[in-house]
Amino acid sequence: MFIILRRRISSHIVIQTQFLRPISTTTTTPQNPSDQSSFFTVSYLVNSCGLSPELALSASKKVQFKSPSKPDLVLQFLRNHEFAGQRRKVAATIKGSSSSWVLQFNLQRLIGHKVESLRKLGVSEGSIAKLVKVRTQSLCKNNDRFDEMVRNVIEMGIDTSSAQFANALHIFSGMNDSTLESKRQMFRSCGWSEDEIVLAIRKQPVCISISKEKLKNGLDFFMNELKWKQSELVKYPNLLGLCLEKRIFPRWLVIQRLLSKGLVKDAVNICSVLKMTETEFLQKFLVKYGNEALEILKLYQGKL
């Protein structure tokens, strides 16, 4: 049994390291036009943006440019808005961007207005930088749609100076008003008040981005199976985003069996149990009970 457990646990703590073969950037310039474009792109990303040759080569498969005019404008925009200054910061920004395509567009025209609007609203520089570097597409909506997104986030009572504002804005950028309303209706159908819905979204905006099926199943399990009240689930809305079949139900089943066998005598905080890593969960609730928990281990493995 312990061999099985060790193998199971090891699979969650062993980190595999891969080494990339260095790529030379001093090769002869290719003659084929498409190859020349790729060569220039890689060279620009390495020399102007500070990317490693490996990352530059990978990025060149998604975006290419023949001259420095457009990417130079992007770098100038980032520097003007203090999102990038030194080359290492430029590299971090380009690597962090959700899409390499930003180097092909005039960012001042595309997102400059939105950046200034967010600053006027009091959104922190850190949150704006996060949107520019990691959630660029959230800022690329047309001005009317962007204003609508911002209005929705503010109406949820999310403070513009909080770190959650950028997360909420990104989440709201991926859904229209009808989708948002349909998900809010799912909460209402389970007896949630408007204040409780808003509080949950304000606490964890990601809870409104969950698929309708996953949201429905999560609400049903916590409120009907576990008999939680809305006020309890409002405190931990992120639990709704966990996988019911692979995490929530199997772990809940293990706790129930341990309690029925008398192996666990003290009250168990199910929230803490669900937040544990797989290794932590196995160690605390299965490994420590040895052969007495063998049957439960098999049951748990069968549910995954």
GULOVEX-647312 format. One record per residue (C-alpha): residue number from 1; x, y, z. Coordinates in Angstrom, 2 decimals, padded with zeros to 5 digits. Layout:
% GULOVEX-647312
ATOM  pos        X        Y        Z
ATOM  NUM        X        Y        Z
...
***
This chain:
% GULOVEX-647312
ATOM  pos        X        Y        Z
ATOM    1   000.00   000.00   000.00
ATOM    2   002.75   002.42   000.97
ATOM    3   004.52   001.82  -002.36
ATOM    4   001.29   002.80  -004.11
ATOM    5   000.95   005.89  -001.96
ATOM    6   004.58   006.92  -002.48
ATOM    7   004.18   006.59  -006.23
ATOM    8   000.96   008.57  -006.08
ATOM    9   002.50   011.33  -004.02
ATOM   10   005.74   011.41  -006.03
ATOM   11   003.77   012.14  -009.19
ATOM   12   002.73   015.43  -007.61
ATOM   13   006.09   016.60  -006.29
ATOM   14   008.61   015.54  -008.95
ATOM   15   009.50   018.40  -011.25
ATOM   16   010.80   017.52  -014.67
ATOM   17   013.34   019.90  -016.10
ATOM   18   013.85   020.30  -019.83
ATOM   19   016.89   021.94  -021.31
ATOM   20   016.63   023.96  -024.49
ATOM   21   019.40   023.85  -027.05
ATOM   22   020.92   027.31  -027.57
ATOM   23   019.96   029.02  -030.81
ATOM   24   022.51   031.15  -032.59
ATOM   25   021.45   034.57  -033.83
ATOM   26   024.61   035.12  -035.85
ATOM   27   023.66   032.92  -038.79
ATOM   28   023.79   034.21  -042.35
ATOM   29   020.73   036.21  -043.35
ATOM   30   018.43   033.94  -045.40
ATOM   31   017.50   034.87  -048.99
ATOM   32   013.87   033.68  -048.98
ATOM   33   011.55   036.69  -048.21
ATOM   34   009.55   034.79  -045.59
ATOM   35   012.75   033.53  -043.99
ATOM   36   014.15   037.07  -044.00
ATOM   37   011.04   038.30  -042.18
ATOM   38   011.40   035.57  -039.59
ATOM   39   015.11   036.29  -039.21
ATOM   40   014.45   040.01  -038.69
ATOM   41   011.69   039.30  -036.17
ATOM   42   013.90   037.02  -034.09
ATOM   43   016.77   039.49  -034.26
ATOM   44   014.52   042.39  -033.21
ATOM   45   012.99   040.49  -030.30
ATOM   46   016.45   039.55  -029.03
ATOM   47   018.24   042.86  -029.57
ATOM   48   015.46   045.39  -028.93
ATOM   49   013.17   043.54  -026.53
ATOM   50   015.67   041.48  -024.59
ATOM   51   014.06   038.10  -025.23
ATOM   52   016.20   034.99  -025.24
ATOM   53   016.82   033.42  -028.67
ATOM   54   014.55   030.51  -027.71
ATOM   55   011.62   032.74  -026.74
ATOM   56   012.19   035.00  -029.75
ATOM   57   012.11   032.04  -032.13
ATOM   58   008.90   030.77  -030.54
ATOM   59   007.27   034.22  -030.76
ATOM   60   008.31   034.62  -034.41
ATOM   61   006.02   031.70  -035.31
ATOM   62   003.03   033.76  -034.19
ATOM   63   004.01   037.22  -035.37
ATOM   64   006.43   038.61  -037.94
ATOM   65   007.36   042.07  -039.17
ATOM   66   009.70   043.30  -041.89
ATOM   67   010.67   046.66  -040.39
ATOM   68   011.06   048.09  -036.88
ATOM   69   008.51   050.89  -037.39
ATOM   70   005.46   049.26  -035.75
ATOM   71   007.21   047.38  -032.94
ATOM   72   009.22   050.54  -032.18
ATOM   73   005.93   052.39  -031.63
ATOM   74   004.81   049.65  -029.24
ATOM   75   008.00   049.86  -027.20
ATOM   76   007.75   053.65  -027.15
ATOM   77   004.17   053.41  -025.89
ATOM   78   005.19   051.02  -023.12
ATOM   79   008.04   053.30  -022.07
ATOM   80   005.91   056.46  -022.22
ATOM   81   003.38   054.86  -019.89
ATOM   82   006.14   053.46  -017.67
ATOM   83   005.16   049.86  -018.35
ATOM   84   008.68   049.21  -019.56
ATOM   85   011.92   051.12  -019.16
ATOM   86   015.03   049.00  -018.98
ATOM   87   015.46   046.17  -021.48
ATOM   88   014.72   043.58  -018.82
ATOM   89   011.38   045.28  -018.15
ATOM   90   010.64   045.37  -021.88
ATOM   91   011.38   041.65  -022.07
ATOM   92   009.12   040.95  -019.10
ATOM   93   006.32   042.95  -020.71
ATOM   94   006.59   041.26  -024.10
ATOM   95   006.90   037.80  -022.52
ATOM   96   003.97   038.51  -020.21
ATOM   97   001.70   039.80  -022.96
ATOM   98  -001.15   037.39  -023.68
ATOM   99  -000.42   037.67  -027.41
ATOM  100   002.69   038.56  -029.40
ATOM  101   000.46   040.31  -031.94
ATOM  102   000.61   043.51  -029.88
ATOM  103   003.92   044.27  -031.58
ATOM  104   002.10   044.68  -034.89
ATOM  105  -000.32   047.38  -033.78
ATOM  106  -000.29   051.01  -032.72
ATOM  107  -000.97   050.55  -029.02
ATOM  108  -001.43   054.26  -028.47
ATOM  109  -004.38   054.23  -030.85
ATOM  110  -005.64   050.82  -029.73
ATOM  111  -005.51   051.07  -025.94
ATOM  112  -004.14   054.52  -025.08
ATOM  113  -007.63   055.94  -024.43
ATOM  114  -008.50   053.03  -022.13
ATOM  115  -005.30   053.37  -020.12
ATOM  116  -005.96   057.06  -019.50
ATOM  117  -009.61   056.36  -018.61
ATOM  118  -008.56   053.78  -016.03
ATOM  119  -006.06   056.20  -014.51
ATOM  120  -008.74   058.88  -014.17
ATOM  121  -010.95   056.35  -012.37
ATOM  122  -008.20   055.73  -009.84
ATOM  123  -007.21   052.27  -011.02
ATOM  124  -003.77   051.47  -009.62
ATOM  125  -000.75   051.50  -011.90
ATOM  126  -000.12   047.89  -010.93
ATOM  127  -003.57   046.82  -012.12
ATOM  128  -003.24   048.76  -015.37
ATOM  129   000.20   047.27  -015.97
ATOM  130  -001.24   043.80  -015.39
ATOM  131  -003.93   044.43  -018.00
ATOM  132  -001.40   045.74  -020.51
ATOM  133   001.16   043.00  -019.91
ATOM  134  -001.02   039.95  -019.32
ATOM  135  -004.61   040.77  -020.30
ATOM  136  -003.99   042.90  -023.38
ATOM  137  -007.07   041.66  -025.22
ATOM  138  -009.28   043.02  -022.44
ATOM  139  -008.21   046.51  -023.48
ATOM  140  -008.74   045.94  -027.20
ATOM  141  -012.53   046.14  -027.19
ATOM  142  -014.12   049.14  -028.89
ATOM  143  -014.57   052.17  -026.65
ATOM  144  -018.31   051.65  -026.08
ATOM  145  -017.84   048.00  -025.11
ATOM  146  -014.91   048.88  -022.87
ATOM  147  -016.92   051.58  -021.08
ATOM  148  -019.71   049.02  -020.58
ATOM  149  -017.25   046.56  -019.04
ATOM  150  -015.89   049.17  -016.66
ATOM  151  -019.41   050.20  -015.67
ATOM  152  -020.35   046.58  -014.90
ATOM  153  -017.30   046.13  -012.68
ATOM  154  -017.94   049.37  -010.80
ATOM  155  -021.62   048.46  -010.33
ATOM  156  -020.45   045.29  -008.59
ATOM  157  -018.86   047.51  -005.98
ATOM  158  -015.32   046.44  -006.82
ATOM  159  -012.95   049.20  -005.72
ATOM  160  -010.97   050.64  -008.62
ATOM  161  -007.87   050.69  -006.41
ATOM  162  -008.11   046.99  -005.52
ATOM  163  -006.17   044.19  -007.21
ATOM  164  -009.47   042.48  -008.06
ATOM  165  -010.46   045.29  -010.43
ATOM  166  -008.13   044.11  -013.20
ATOM  167  -009.27   040.50  -012.74
ATOM  168  -012.93   041.49  -012.88
ATOM  169  -012.43   043.66  -015.95
ATOM  170  -010.73   040.79  -017.76
ATOM  171  -013.50   038.37  -016.80
ATOM  172  -016.26   040.76  -017.83
ATOM  173  -014.54   041.34  -021.18
ATOM  174  -015.31   037.73  -022.07
ATOM  175  -019.07   037.88  -021.52
ATOM  176  -021.92   040.07  -022.69
ATOM  177  -024.74   041.41  -020.54
ATOM  178  -027.10   038.54  -021.36
ATOM  179  -024.54   035.92  -020.30
ATOM  180  -023.82   037.81  -017.09
ATOM  181  -027.53   038.10  -016.32
ATOM  182  -028.18   034.39  -017.01
ATOM  183  -025.50   033.41  -014.50
ATOM  184  -026.82   035.81  -011.91
ATOM  185  -030.23   034.23  -012.45
ATOM  186  -028.75   030.83  -011.56
ATOM  187  -027.75   032.21  -008.17
ATOM  188  -031.20   033.72  -007.70
ATOM  189  -032.85   030.38  -008.47
ATOM  190  -030.95   028.95  -005.49
ATOM  191  -032.32   031.60  -003.19
ATOM  192  -029.47   034.10  -003.35
ATOM  193  -030.27   037.77  -002.83
ATOM  194  -028.82   040.49  -005.07
ATOM  195  -026.54   041.59  -002.24
ATOM  196  -025.20   038.05  -001.80
ATOM  197  -024.56   037.67  -005.53
ATOM  198  -022.71   040.98  -005.70
ATOM  199  -020.70   040.16  -002.57
ATOM  200  -019.58   036.82  -004.02
ATOM  201  -018.52   038.41  -007.31
ATOM  202  -016.78   041.24  -005.48
ATOM  203  -014.87   038.73  -003.36
ATOM  204  -013.95   036.37  -006.21
ATOM  205  -014.84   037.69  -009.70
ATOM  206  -013.83   034.35  -011.19
ATOM  207  -016.99   032.76  -009.75
ATOM  208  -019.07   034.47  -012.46
ATOM  209  -016.82   033.18  -015.26
ATOM  210  -017.55   029.53  -014.45
ATOM  211  -019.49   027.65  -017.13
ATOM  212  -023.23   027.44  -016.56
ATOM  213  -023.14   023.66  -016.11
ATOM  214  -020.27   023.81  -013.62
ATOM  215  -021.93   026.64  -011.72
ATOM  216  -025.24   024.76  -011.58
ATOM  217  -023.62   021.55  -010.34
ATOM  218  -021.51   023.38  -007.77
ATOM  219  -024.46   025.28  -006.33
ATOM  220  -026.51   022.09  -006.22
ATOM  221  -023.80   020.12  -004.37
ATOM  222  -022.92   022.71  -001.74
ATOM  223  -026.46   023.88  -001.06
ATOM  224  -028.44   020.64  -001.43
ATOM  225  -025.91   017.91  -000.58
ATOM  226  -023.87   019.73   002.05
ATOM  227  -026.81   021.88   003.14
ATOM  228  -024.77   025.06   003.09
ATOM  229  -026.56   028.37   003.39
ATOM  230  -025.93   031.19   000.95
ATOM  231  -024.10   033.14   003.66
ATOM  232  -021.57   030.29   004.01
ATOM  233  -020.88   029.90   000.30
ATOM  234  -020.59   033.66  -000.14
ATOM  235  -017.47   033.48   002.04
ATOM  236  -015.81   030.96  -000.31
ATOM  237  -017.22   031.53  -003.84
ATOM  238  -013.97   030.29  -005.39
ATOM  239  -014.98   026.75  -004.34
ATOM  240  -017.56   026.82  -007.13
ATOM  241  -014.71   026.83  -009.62
ATOM  242  -013.26   023.51  -008.40
ATOM  243  -013.99   020.34  -010.34
ATOM  244  -016.90   018.51  -008.75
ATOM  245  -016.09   015.09  -010.23
ATOM  246  -012.32   015.09  -009.70
ATOM  247  -011.85   017.10  -006.53
ATOM  248  -014.90   018.10  -004.51
ATOM  249  -016.92   014.87  -004.44
ATOM  250  -013.99   012.39  -004.09
ATOM  251  -012.50   014.31  -001.16
ATOM  252  -015.86   014.77   000.50
ATOM  253  -016.45   011.01   000.15
ATOM  254  -013.10   010.23   001.80
ATOM  255  -013.91   012.46   004.77
ATOM  256  -017.31   010.80   005.18
ATOM  257  -015.73   007.31   005.21
ATOM  258  -013.03   008.35   007.67
ATOM  259  -015.66   009.78   009.98
ATOM  260  -017.84   006.67   009.73
ATOM  261  -014.85   004.45   010.61
ATOM  262  -013.97   006.65   013.56
ATOM  263  -010.53   007.39   012.13
ATOM  264  -011.30   011.10   012.18
ATOM  265  -012.94   012.26   015.37
ATOM  266  -012.58   016.03   015.25
ATOM  267  -014.67   018.29   013.05
ATOM  268  -013.21   018.72   009.57
ATOM  269  -013.21   022.06   007.76
ATOM  270  -014.30   021.03   004.27
ATOM  271  -013.09   024.36   002.84
ATOM  272  -009.54   023.64   004.02
ATOM  273  -009.78   020.10   002.67
ATOM  274  -010.82   021.28  -000.79
ATOM  275  -008.07   023.91  -000.94
ATOM  276  -005.28   021.43  -000.13
ATOM  277  -002.90   020.26  -002.82
ATOM  278  -003.26   016.62  -003.80
ATOM  279  -000.06   015.75  -001.91
ATOM  280  -001.24   017.49   001.25
ATOM  281  -004.60   015.75   001.08
ATOM  282  -003.10   012.27   000.62
ATOM  283  -000.62   012.78   003.45
ATOM  284  -003.14   014.11   005.95
ATOM  285  -006.13   011.89   005.26
ATOM  286  -004.80   008.64   003.78
ATOM  287  -001.09   008.01   004.35
ATOM  288  -001.23   008.63   008.10
ATOM  289  -003.90   005.95   008.62
ATOM  290  -001.92   003.20   006.89
ATOM  291  -003.70  -000.10   006.18
ATOM  292  -006.84   001.11   007.93
ATOM  293  -007.41   003.50   005.03
ATOM  294  -006.53   001.08   002.22
ATOM  295  -010.16   000.53   001.25
ATOM  296  -010.80   004.27   001.29
ATOM  297  -007.71   004.89  -000.85
ATOM  298  -009.00   002.45  -003.47
ATOM  299  -012.38   004.16  -003.35
ATOM  300  -010.73   007.55  -003.78
ATOM  301  -008.60   006.41  -006.70
ATOM  302  -011.65   004.93  -008.37
ATOM  303  -013.45   008.28  -008.22
ATOM  304  -010.67   010.25  -009.93
***
